[in-house]
Amino acid sequence: MSLVVVGSSLAGLRAVESARRAGFTGDIHLVGAEHHLAYDRPALSKAHLVSGEPVEHLQSPEGLRALRVDARLGVTATGLDPAAKILRTSAGDVPYDSLIVATGVTPQFPPGLPSLDGILTLRTIEDAQALRARLHPGVRILVLGAGFIGSEVASSARALGALPTIVDAAPVPLVRAVGTDIGQALASLHARNGTPLRLAATVERYLGHDRVEGARLTTGEVLPADVVVVGVGAAPATGWLEGSGIELHPKDRGIVCDAYLRTSLPGVFAAGDVAHWPNADLDSAMRLENWTNAAAQGAHAGVNAVTPGALSPYRTVPYFWSDWYGQRIQFVGIPGDDVEFVSGAPDADRFTAAVWHGERLVGAATLNEPRKTMKLRRLIAGQGTRQHVGELLNRGRPS
């Protein structure tokens, strides 16, 4: 039996590691478009960008050899023939018995983006190195997108003495990730740290001839810029699966999976940023783009793909974190409209916000409250209520 994993980043690496831990002794082929072994991608917009410290690789070449993994890096998947059980790649065909798709997402770009020097994105080590080379004191940075990546880039740029301005098309940033109320609270961190934020605006025209010099917004404002960083989102990397017959989600072209991470094709699983699946912990179908889920879901898919007689469902309470201006942001669960700041306030340096569905806790955001976050995550998994949250927050207070 052979296992083929498409995508050599975090989810793909964890899949091959867990398959071996599960006792799988067959051939494993790991196919990835990047020339690097899997690395700590969140550091690209934070520690690596600020200090230039090396990005940590999550496995060594020696480690992969010890796992008996045939790593084919710099190789792109081009198609899938499920009837013949063959993966088509830029370096030839690869047969499989079981296959895991862990190709992640690719950056999206706004329409009409010109080919000017100084317009960059941030997805790979090479992207981070190109951006860091331009981040000097006084350099004017225009960041397109007020999501977590854009906000981390702005924070890192300010730490280096650069002058970032963030532009986002939405009236409130991060609504899909954390909801309106929490999104507004987090957005206030930019103003409090001297970073201008332009919302409900997009770039109408870029200024400059050979290199970018600025941008005119749809509001009419002209912003000078020496560098533009595009961080307006990403889409599942599934174009190579067109024509394979695999079921893709109509909203974003992610891969539709069942609770066991099986796709609509026999022997084919999916994991990480690319996978939609029904999450029993929150009674909801979802697709997650974060480090924690990619690691855990990749490991789960690796076991299920090589133990077809003992499948287990994948369930989790989502968790992600972000660091802006020296502040630790954490979120667990799912966003919603019924939000209560149960400690602190939206403009405070420390807060805890609960997201309710009726009496049940379904999500929580914290700012600089790391000790509470995992307790809240456990409450969500246990279907905790308002009463449980109150007891948690009052625990240890003087009577």
N, C-alpha and C positions, 0 to 999 in steps of 0.2 A: 504494500500500500504506500502511496506517496501523497504528501501534503504540499500544496503550493500556496504560499502567502504572497499576495500582491500588495505592495506597500511596505517599505522598510523602515518607517518611522516608528513611533512609540507603540501603537496598537499592533502593528505587524511583528515587531520584536517580541513583545510580551506574548503574542500568540505562539511563536515558535518555542519560546522558553517553556511555556506551560504545557505544550504538547509533549515535550521531552520529560517534564516532571511527571506527567500523567502516565509515563511508561511507553510512549510511542517509540518504536524502533525502526520504522520505515524511513524512506528518503524524505527530506524536507528541503524545498527550494524557496528562497526568499528573493523576490523580485522587486527592485526599487528604482525609481527614476533618478533620485539623487545619488551623487557619487560618494556621499558620506554614509557611514553607519549612523544609526539612530542617535540623536543628541537631544539635550535638554532645551527644547525650543522656547519655553517661556523666558529663558534668560536673555534671548535675543533683544527684547525690548526693555530689559531692565539692567541687570548687573553687567552683562557683556557690553551693552551700549554705553553705559556710564564709565566703567573702569577698563574695559577691554580685556578683562580676565577671560581665560580660555573657556569655551563652552564645553560642558561635560558630555562626553559620549556615554551612552547608556549600556554599551557592550563593546568589547574589544574584538579585534580580528581573531585573537587567540581564543576568546570566549566562544565565538561562533564556531570555530573549528572544534572546540571541545563538545559543543552541542551537535556536531556533525550536520551543520547547515550549509547548504550550497548557496552562498550569497551572490546574487547577480545584480550588482549595483550599476547605476547609470544605464539601466535597461528599462524601457517604457512599455507598458502593456498597451496593446493596440486592438485587441478583440478577444472574444470568448466564444468557443464552439462547444456548447453544453452537450450536444449529441455525441460528439467524439471525445468529450472531456479533454479539450486542448485549450491552453492559454496561448494566444498569439502575442508575440512581443517583437520589439525592434531588433532583437538578436536571435529570433527564431522561435519555433513552437516549443511549448513545455506541456507534456501530458500530466494529468493529475487524477487522483481518486477523490480527494477532498480538496477544496479550495476556499481560502478566506480572502475576501476583498477588504483591504484596509488602506485604500488609496487617499483617504482624507479629503481635504478641500483645496481649492485653488483660489487665489485672490481674484476679486472682481474689480473692474476698472470702470470709471464713469465714461459715458460716451463722449467722443470728441477729444480724448486725451492726446495732446500733441507729443511728438518725439523731441522734447527739449531736454538738454542736459540739466540735471538737478531735480527731475521728477523721478521719485523712487518709491518702491514699496518695501515691505518687510515681511519676508516669509522664510528665508534661508540664511545660513551663515554668511554667504556672500552678500546678501542684501544688507545684513547688519553691519558688515565691514565697510561697505560702500557708504552707508549712512553715517557711521561713526567718523569716518574720515572727513566729513563735512560739518560736524557739530563742534563749532568753536564759539567762544564768547562773542556775543554780539550778532551772530548769524541769525537771520530771520527765517523761521521755519513755519510753513503753512501745513497744518495737519488736516487732511480730509477724512473726517470720521471721528466722532466722539465716543466710539466704543472702547472696549478695554485696551485693545492694541494701540489705537490712536492716543488714548489718554496716558498710557504708559510711555509712549514715545515722547509726548509733550512733557511729562514729568521728568524723564531722563534728559531731555534737551535742556530744560531749565536748570537741572542740577549741574550741567556742563557750562552754564552761562549763556546759552543760546536763548533766543526770544521766540517762543512758539505762540501761534494763534491757531485755535481749533475751529473748523467749520463743519457743520452737520446739517443735513437736509431736514431732520426731524425737529419738531418744536421742543421735544424732551428727549435726551439721549438715553440709550440703554433700555428702552421700554420693553422690548422683546425678552431681554435677559433678566431684568429685575423688576419691571413694572414702572408705572409713572411716578408714584410718590418716592420710591427709593431712587429712581433715576434722577429726579430733581435734587434729592439730597446729595447724591454723589457728584452731580454736576457742579454743585456749589463749591466743591474742593478746588476747582480750577480758578475761580475768581479769588478765593481766599489765598491762593498761592501765586497770584499775579499773572495767570494765563488767560488772555481774552478768549471768550467762547462765543461764536456766532452761530445761532440756531435758526432753523427754518430758512436756510440759505444754501445755495450751491454755487459752483463756479460757472459763470457765464462765458468768460473768456480768459485765457492765459496770456500773460504779457511776456514779451521777450522774443528774440530771433533764434539764436543758436542755443541759448540757455534761458531758463526761466528767470523772470525778474519780478513777477507778481501775478495777481489775478483780480479780475473784476467779478464781484459776486452778483447774484440775481437781485440783491437789495440795492445795487448801485454802488456799494462801497468798493474801493480799490485797496487791496492789501499788498504791499511790497513783500517779496519773498526771494530769498536766495536758494531755498530748498523747499520742495513740495513732497510730502510723504502721503501716499495714498493708502488709506485704511478703511475703505467703505464697505468691507464685508468680504465674504468668501462663499463659494458654492461647491457642493459635493463633486468630486472628481470622478464622474461616471460617464463622460462622453465616450470613452473607449468601449463601454458596454452596449452601446446602441446596436440593435440588430441581434443581440444575444437572446432576447425573449425574457430577460429578467424584469421583474416588476419594479418600476421606479415610482417614487412618490410624485403625484401631479403638481405639488406645490414647489418643490425645490430640486427634483430629480435625484434625491437621496434614495438609497436602496431599502425597499420594504422587507422587513424581517418578521418572523414570529417570535414568541417569547424565548425560544432557544437560539435565536440569532440565525436561523435558517432562512435563506432567501427562497424565491419561487422556483429556483433551479435545483435539481437534485444534487446533493453533495457540495453545494456552494453556500457559504456562510458570509456574514459581513460584520465588521466591528469598527468602532471609533467614530470619527466625525461624519462618516458616510452613512451610518446605519440608523434607520427608523425602526423602533420596536415597541411593543406594548409593555410598559413598566408597571408591574403589579404593585410595587411599593407605593405608587401614587395613582393607580387606576387610570393611567393616561398613556397614550402613545406619544413618543418623543424622539427627537434626534439631538444629541448633545455635542457641542464643540468645546471640550475642555480636557486638560491633561489627565485629571483623575479618572474620568470615564474612559478615555482612550486606553489607559493602562489596564483598568479592571475589565473592561469589555473585551479587549484584545485577548487577555489571559483566559477569559471565560470561553470565547469562541475557539481558542486553541484546543481546549479540553474537549468541547462538544464535537469539534470536527474530527477528532481521532477516536472518540468513544461513542459511536452512533447508537450503541445499545444502552447507554446510561446518560442520556441527555438531561441537563438541568436548566431551568429557566434563569435568565439573567434579570436581576432586579436590583435597584439601587436608589438611594436618595441622592440626587445630584449635588455635587460640591465643587465650587471653584473659588479662586482667590485672585486678588490683584493688588499691586502696590503702587500707590500714587503719592508723590511728595512725602515719602517716608511714612505714609499711613497704610495700614493693612485693612483691605476690604475683603470680606468673606461672604459667600452666599450659599445657602443650602436649600434644597427643595425646588419649588417652582414659583414663578411670579404670579401675582393676582391683583385684583382691584381692592380687596379688603385688607388694608395695611394699617397696622398700629405700631407706633414707636413706643415700645413697652419700657424702654429705658433710654435716657438721653433725649435728644431732639434732632431734627433734620439738619440743623446748622451747628450742631455740637461736634467736638473733636472725638467723641465716643458715643456710640448709640447701638441699640439693638432694635430692629424692626421685625415684627411678626406678620406673616401673611396667612390669613384665615380663609377657610372654606367652611362657612357656618361656624361651628364650634371647634373644628379640627384645624390644627396647625399643619400647613402644607408647604410653608417656605419661611425663611428668615434671612435677614441681612444684618451683618455686624460691621461696625467701624471700630477698629482697635479694641475688640473684645474677643481675642482668640480663645480664651478659656470657655466661653459660652457656646462657641460655634458647634463643636462636636456634640455637646450635650443636646443642643437644639436639633441636630441631625438625627440623633437617636430618638428624640421625641417624635419627630416626623415619621420615622420608620415604625414607631410603635403607636401611630395614630393618636398622638398626644393632643390634649384639648387646651382651652384657655386656662382652665384650672391648673393643669400640669405646668404650663409656662409660668404662671404666677408663682407656683411653689418653687420652681427652679430659680426664679429671680429673687425670691425672698429668702432663699436658703443662705444661711450664714450672716444675715443682717441682724443687728442687735434688736432685741425685743423691747 
